[in-house]
Amino acid sequence: MRTPMTATYPIAARTEAGPVQARGEVVSNTPVGDYFHLTLAAPGIATRTRPGQFVALAVGGSPSAMLLRRAFSVYRADVDADTVGIVLAVHGKGTAWLAALRSGDRVDVVGPLGRPFELPERPTDCVLVAGGYGSAPMFGLAGRLRERGCAVHLVLGAATESRLFGVAEAERVADSVTVTTDDGTTGVRGLVTDPLPDLVGRTRARQVYACGPMAMLRAVSAVAEAYDARSQCAVEEAMACGVGVCMTCVLPVVGDDGVTRMVRSCVEGPVFAGDRVRWDAVGTIPEGTWGRGT
Amino acid sequence: MTDVDLTTNVAGVTLPNPVMTASGCAASGRELDQFFDVAELGAFVTKSIMLQPRSGRPTPRMAETPSGMLNSIGLQGPGIEAFLANDLPWLVARGARAVVSIAGSTVGEYVELARRVGACDGVAAVEVNISCPNVENRGLVFACDPAQAATVTAEVRREVPADVPVLAKLSPDVTDIVAVAESVMSAGATGLSMINTLLGMAIDPDTLRPVLGGVTGGLSGPGIRPVAVRCVWQVHAAMPEVPIIGVGGIRTGADALEFLLAGASAVQVGTVTFHDPSAPMRVVSELADELARRGYGKPAEVVGLAHQRSGDAS
């Protein structure tokens, strides 16, 4: 990897801890299975980033006909190199544009955004569950947890082998690794949540961390609850801005006062306590929601 | 290059520059204050505030369109009480000029909102979002009927102190926008914000169903800019003395200039803020550059200039 010599500069950074808007420069963009690992030199972002936070990328160059930012969980925040890495899958025109980026290309990037995973105060066994490229934030999280003396059990699952991300790296950062695929091309055949009850029960893990599709998060949250463990789930909700102004990425979450509110996953999340999200009601405004009326 | 003084008077209020946020595109102010000082804007337009807290519509709430987006947020918001307790005082304390957007589902709700907002210090103007269904009139949108639009405007005007401008925000989804503009101006509006979103929808070819949870939504972004410029042009041509705030797809200083040339005295930057959170202040500096490059010293010098026939003395 080369160090960019030319100006990548922060456009806006008004607070010590808040997000930075930077004109990022592509350091590398590497296909990995069905995904791309994109690394950006983006001054000031890595040092502020905590596991679970995300960056929002503008796509299509400037001026672009694609106005909405694409949000990605940070995979790697390299403070020394001042780079951030993300993992992306091609879903449409915007992600296809990102997949085609070459080193030296420019991307406007805002981050870090959202609330990170909370770390346990005392050492405990932790189970980390990821669906597909939902594994991206788990490697940084695993590192932080082990620094604190926690044992890390990582469960990676996907529909098929090419949709797993980071299996080899998982072996280096975790105390145990379980791999599942729906089609059995590698690891245990079945859903990523299948091995969970046994693993959480056996390790007596007090903390379960998860990132992946809503249905998976719902199942993980239920397992954690059944074993009296705390779950923290990073949601993958569609966002237009990532910074809290567009109000599109909402989901129903129960507050400390027991009242359900439609909250923005970009600023109140993307990490939520699993037992606070009304998983069954995502995509609706459930009865009793604050401000729903009659 | 000419020295440019961006100071602008719009509807009787003096602003340091003619650029504002657009309602519903800047949340409460704190979010964008992470990227620039909201007090440096000409004004900060709040999201439309309603009497009661409101959960909004189910997701999906947005769909990307060519150079734009559809949204069906459904005016999610905290309600007037929480707004006056938390959001407005923050904007005022920060030194921002707050334009408070209000929205109701009955005339009575607008009246109550106008009374409560009008009683607050530090409100630079009240913007009346009349693109809401009137539940007392078969759900017809106030902005789509000149008489209904006038009733709301007159009632709001009565509740707001005389030195606080009342801006009516017009919908482009009408046959004759000049008729609606004339109607709300006769009813006592100080000026006009134009335009609101256009009603649109998108259908997903994979699910074979509407994309938005609310089925239809508001279309915004650079894709609608020509519609907005046309509306401003028509209203300025009919009523050149009426203060107009141009809004619809502004991305750059050149886009802002286009609205001034059509007859707007100020502009609002909306959807593009989702693409670039620094956009409102970027447009301020780009507009200064655009004016300077053409030898103009003030925004007021170009307002409505495009209406002069070529060859006319400037």
HADDOCK unambig.tbl for C-alpha pairs under 7 A between the chains (distance, minus, plus):
assign (segid A and resid 12 and name CA) (segid B and resid 35 and name CA) 5.41 0.50 0.50
assign (segid A and resid 13 and name CA) (segid B and resid 35 and name CA) 6.23 0.50 0.50
assign (segid A and resid 14 and name CA) (segid B and resid 34 and name CA) 5.76 0.50 0.50
assign (segid A and resid 14 and name CA) (segid B and resid 35 and name CA) 6.12 0.50 0.50
assign (segid A and resid 15 and name CA) (segid B and resid 34 and name CA) 6.82 0.50 0.50
assign (segid A and resid 18 and name CA) (segid B and resid 34 and name CA) 6.72 0.50 0.50
assign (segid A and resid 58 and name CA) (segid B and resid 275 and name CA) 6.48 0.50 0.50
assign (segid A and resid 65 and name CA) (segid B and resid 66 and name CA) 5.63 0.50 0.50
assign (segid A and resid 65 and name CA) (segid B and resid 67 and name CA) 4.08 0.50 0.50
assign (segid A and resid 66 and name CA) (segid B and resid 66 and name CA) 6.63 0.50 0.50
assign (segid A and resid 66 and name CA) (segid B and resid 67 and name CA) 5.85 0.50 0.50
assign (segid A and resid 67 and name CA) (segid B and resid 67 and name CA) 6.32 0.50 0.50
assign (segid A and resid 67 and name CA) (segid B and resid 68 and name CA) 6.27 0.50 0.50
assign (segid A and resid 67 and name CA) (segid B and resid 272 and name CA) 6.94 0.50 0.50
assign (segid A and resid 67 and name CA) (segid B and resid 275 and name CA) 5.16 0.50 0.50
assign (segid A and resid 68 and name CA) (segid B and resid 64 and name CA) 6.83 0.50 0.50
assign (segid A and resid 68 and name CA) (segid B and resid 274 and name CA) 6.43 0.50 0.50
assign (segid A and resid 68 and name CA) (segid B and resid 275 and name CA) 5.53 0.50 0.50
assign (segid A and resid 69 and name CA) (segid B and resid 275 and name CA) 5.93 0.50 0.50
assign (segid A and resid 240 and name CA) (segid B and resid 274 and name CA) 6.31 0.50 0.50
assign (segid A and resid 241 and name CA) (segid B and resid 274 and name CA) 4.41 0.50 0.50
assign (segid A and resid 241 and name CA) (segid B and resid 275 and name CA) 6.38 0.50 0.50
assign (segid A and resid 243 and name CA) (segid B and resid 31 and name CA) 6.56 0.50 0.50
assign (segid A and resid 244 and name CA) (segid B and resid 31 and name CA) 6.12 0.50 0.50
assign (segid A and resid 245 and name CA) (segid B and resid 25 and name CA) 5.87 0.50 0.50
assign (segid A and resid 245 and name CA) (segid B and resid 26 and name CA) 5.06 0.50 0.50
assign (segid A and resid 245 and name CA) (segid B and resid 27 and name CA) 4.77 0.50 0.50
assign (segid A and resid 245 and name CA) (segid B and resid 31 and name CA) 6.66 0.50 0.50
assign (segid A and resid 246 and name CA) (segid B and resid 25 and name CA) 6.01 0.50 0.50
assign (segid A and resid 246 and name CA) (segid B and resid 274 and name CA) 6.75 0.50 0.50
assign (segid A and resid 247 and name CA) (segid B and resid 73 and name CA) 6.67 0.50 0.50
assign (segid A and resid 248 and name CA) (segid B and resid 61 and name CA) 5.17 0.50 0.50
assign (segid A and resid 248 and name CA) (segid B and resid 62 and name CA) 6.27 0.50 0.50
assign (segid A and resid 248 and name CA) (segid B and resid 73 and name CA) 6.52 0.50 0.50
assign (segid A and resid 262 and name CA) (segid B and resid 55 and name CA) 6.13 0.50 0.50
assign (segid A and resid 283 and name CA) (segid B and resid 58 and name CA) 5.49 0.50 0.50
assign (segid A and resid 283 and name CA) (segid B and resid 59 and name CA) 4.87 0.50 0.50
assign (segid A and resid 283 and name CA) (segid B and resid 60 and name CA) 6.90 0.50 0.50
assign (segid A and resid 284 and name CA) (segid B and resid 58 and name CA) 4.74 0.50 0.50
assign (segid A and resid 284 and name CA) (segid B and resid 59 and name CA) 6.69 0.50 0.50
assign (segid A and resid 285 and name CA) (segid B and resid 57 and name CA) 6.97 0.50 0.50
assign (segid A and resid 285 and name CA) (segid B and resid 58 and name CA) 5.60 0.50 0.50
assign (segid A and resid 289 and name CA) (segid B and resid 55 and name CA) 6.97 0.50 0.50
assign (segid A and resid 290 and name CA) (segid B and resid 55 and name CA) 6.22 0.50 0.50
assign (segid A and resid 291 and name CA) (segid B and resid 52 and name CA) 6.97 0.50 0.50
assign (segid A and resid 291 and name CA) (segid B and resid 53 and name CA) 4.52 0.50 0.50
assign (segid A and resid 291 and name CA) (segid B and resid 54 and name CA) 3.81 0.50 0.50
assign (segid A and resid 291 and name CA) (segid B and resid 55 and name CA) 4.57 0.50 0.50
assign (segid A and resid 292 and name CA) (segid B and resid 54 and name CA) 5.85 0.50 0.50
assign (segid A and resid 292 and name CA) (segid B and resid 55 and name CA) 4.99 0.50 0.50
